[in-house]
Structure formats: structure tokens, C-alpha cells
Amino acid sequence: MPHTLSLTKSLYDDLRTHLYPDDGFESVAVMLCHSGIGKLGLRLMANQLMLVDTELCYERSSNRLCWPFASCFNPEKISEIDELGLSIMTIHSHPSGFSDFSEIDDKNDCELFSSVCSWFDDDRPNGSAIMLPNGQILARLVNHAGKFTSIQTVSVIGEDISIWKQNSIGRKVPSFGSRIAQTFGKGTYQLLRKIRAGVVGCSGSGSIVVELLSRNCIGHLVIVDPDDVETKNLNRVINSTKADARKKTPKVELLKRSVRRMGMGTEVDALKSDTRDRQVIEALADCDVLFGCVDSAEGRYHLECIASAYFIPYFDVGVNLESDDMGNILQADAVSHYMHPNNTSLMARGGYTTEQVTAESWHRTNRGYYERQRVAGYLADISEDQPAVMSINMQAACLAFNDFIARLHNFRLDSNDDFSTQRFRFVHGYSENLGNKVTVDSLFSKFSGKGERSDLIKMLKGRGSLIPEGSATVQSIKAEVGG
């Protein structure tokens, strides 16, 4: 199963500084992680660091380390970790450059985690990791019986995005990928072939994002949209036809069919639903990156909840188009926002408001109540049909896609910090880039990286427990990690 370990860039920087103090010897730390279970695998989010003082270690060399694990965990600390539901992930450096777990690592982990797992009454995942001199992290789960389970993906999320994948693909670049490899290098091409991207909203901008990702050889897509193709969609949904509108083809099936016909190897999971669906949330939790192509405040809020709780980088694609009945365009903006756990939320940037989320929720669940409260001035007015022009949708989608590539493979002269928001104003004929000005968001930061323990996720799922104990996903993961 494709398990994932995610870290914020700020935590990763502190970790790397500690593990490589420039003396050429191994160093060690402990990451305390929240966890969540996706549709396919487990996701660990590193929330806290325990840095082990090198002076406390019994022995340190370039290929050996002995450290006082037990003294770092007094009974009070163990009780705190247990109450918070945190998992323990040890991590040490390999300054020699050896790019795998050593036999000594295997022996030590078997002994250590047989003890650690006995501290807790549940079968929470625990494990170990190593950091190589280039900063790459390799990680694995270790159960009470000493069974190792690979963590296939380790990601570091910040203004730049680092993703390390353990699963390998063929090293030969096919002809349809040669220009991508020529432009961004074989390493970036190979990474794109392994990335799982979630796209929510498959209409005007979403269908174009799917096209861009697929044509650039993304490995796997999770696409989500509850609607069918209608005649009014034909002017902006890529590859849609009158026959699709007549047959009421689901938008996700249309795009899945289109990607398959490309023949470039991208796999697609198509979910005809929305972000209120438990299966959708779990499928998105498996993703390495999310693209939000929705035009509702409620949908954007849901995506921020998911991205924040699971430490997933999130690109929001937006179009603001206003016209009058006389054919005059009053405003036309293509906008792309990038969010990660250490920068400002889309809500804080004014992308949507809590009032809009509340109004849309009542509009969806109780139209009569919504209308009464709207007339009384208590709920915001909702415009159900927004104008749409394909070229503006394309501009917005390209802004987000190119921003994604720039954060994977930094080709910009300026820092990625300066591109949190990108906006192209068609009426005024200019573009603007805005950097992140605020780093704390009280709503989302409170639940950031908490996975199933995030109250936002529990609310979204509509249940007290995020993951039902009897679900097939939970049981299969427990069996794999030996729980």
C-alpha cells in the first residue's frame, strides 16, 4: 500500500540542521506524528520534534550511533503522547551516504519498537527514518514483531515542494515524454510519473488542469465532480461533445475516457461525488498534491480542511468574470492561489468567507430556509450561474499548473515565496504576483496536520470517528503493518 510521511518545510529545516551539524557523525531525533488512513494507505504527518542532544549519545561515528532512547521518554511524556494519539518516528542521519537502512538499523529498530509498541493499548503506526546528506528521507513502519513496511512517499511541503518516491519505474523516457525531460530534466519527469494528483471540479478550469497534468505525464489522477455534461458546458469543458450532453455523461467519466485515449500511461480514479463524501476525502488523502477547480465557497472550505489536516499542497484555480446584459465585460481575472501549512489560508486571503460557506450550505440543504433568511438579510445572496469563457479558464489553469511545476523544479529567478497568489487582469491588461504576508491562520493552524483527529475532518465526515473500525481499508492496513 502507498504509505506517506509528510513534513512541513519549517520542521524539516530544523530537523536537517540538527541531523547534520557538520562534524561528520551520525545524529538522531524523534518525530511525533499524527496519522490518517486514505483509500489506499496510511498517511503520517510530523507535528513535533524531539532533538536528541549529541552530547547525551553514548557513541557517535560516521556509521554508528548509540543514544539514550529511554531517558528521552519519561512516564509523563509517554502519557502525553498516548493521550494525543501520536505515533513515534525515530530518524537519524547517514553522513557516510549509505542510501538504505543498515543491518545495525534493522537490529536496533526490532529491539526498540517491540518496546515502544507495548506502551500503547492501540495499534497506532510507529517507525523509523534516515536522512541522507542531500536531505532525502527514507522511512518505514516497524511493528511490535519487528516487521518492516516501506513508506513509499516522503514529502516536504513549503514554498518549494520536495517529494521522494521509493517505487521505481522504467528509466527509459518514452518519446512523448522526451520534451518534458529535455525541459525539466529526467529527474523531474520521473517524479511526475510517480505523483498522484487530486483534481476537484472537472468543468471549465478543472478539465484543463486534467489535460495539462496528463499531457505532462502525471502518474495518477484522482478526479472528483458530481455533475453530468450539459449543453451549456460544451463551450469550455475539454473534449466534451453534444453526444455527451445528450447522454448526460458524467464529467469525470468523460475526462477519464479522454486521458485513457491519450495512451500516455496516466491512471485515473474517477469519483462522481463531492468533498462531503467520505470516500472522496480518503481518496484525496492519498494524493501528493491537490488542485481545487470549484466555484463554491463551500467546496473551497472543504478542500482547505483536507489539505491542512493531511499536509497536502493545495492549488486553487479561480476565475472572476463580471459582465452586464449589454455584452460589456466589467471585470475578468484569472487567479491561482497556492496554500501549504506554513502560509496563509485562502479564506484569510479573502478567497471566500464563512458567511458564503454558511449560505451555500443552507442553500444546498434547505432551500426554503435559505430564501427566508436571505430576504431577511441574514444569509448571503448566492449567484447560481457565473459567466464562463474558456480562454480565461485556460489562463487560470495554466497559472496553477506552471506554479506547481515551479515548486517541484524551481526555474524562477525570484523566490517561490513571491508567488503565493498570481492574478492576470484581462480588462486592465496586466499580471500581479503576491507573496505570503501572514504565516498564522487561527482556524486552520489549530487542526493542521492532525489527520483524523482534526475537528474539521470529523465535521466534514459528519461522524464522531473519522475511520470506522470495521472498514475494509482499516483492516487491510492493520494486516499489512502487523497490527
Salt bridges, closest charged atoms under 4 A:
ASP13 OD1 - LYS9 NZ 2.83
ASP23 OD2 - ARG60 NH1 2.93
GLU59 OE2 - ARG64 NE 3.29
GLU80 OE1 - LYS77 NZ 3.75
ASP82 OD1 - ARG124 NH2 2.66
ASP105 OD1 - HIS92 NE2 3.13
ASP105 OD2 - HIS94 NE2 3.15
ASP106 OD1 - ARG140 NH1 2.75
ASP109 OD2 - ARG140 NH2 2.79
GLU111 OE2 - LYS107 NZ 2.94
ASP122 OD1 - ARG124 NE 2.90
ASP123 OD2 - LYS478 NZ 3.81
GLU159 OE2 - HIS340 NE2 2.97
GLU159 OE1 - ARG407 NH1 3.02
GLU211 OE2 - ARG215 NE 3.00
ASP228 OD1 - LYS272 NZ 2.78
ASP244 OD2 - ARG257 NH2 3.12
GLU267 OE1 - HIS220 ND1 3.42
ASP269 OD2 - ARG196 NH1 3.75
ASP269 OD2 - HIS220 NE2 3.28
ASP274 OD2 - ARG276 NH2 2.78
GLU282 OE2 - LYS461 NZ 3.55
ASP288 OD2 - LYS165 NZ 2.82
GLU298 OE2 - ARG364 NH2 2.58
ASP316 OD1 - ARG300 NE 2.86
ASP333 OD2 - ARG425 NH1 2.77
GLU371 OE1 - ARG374 NH2 3.08
GLU384 OE2 - HIS363 NE2 3.59
GLU384 OE2 - ARG367 NH1 3.96
ASP385 OD1 - LYS232 NZ 3.49
ASP403 OD1 - ARG407 NE 2.96
ASP403 OD1 - ARG412 NH2 2.94
GLU432 OE2 - ARG423 NH1 3.02
GLU432 OE2 - ARG425 NH2 3.48
GLU469 OE1 - LYS478 NZ 2.64
GLU480 OE1 - HIS3 NE2 3.53
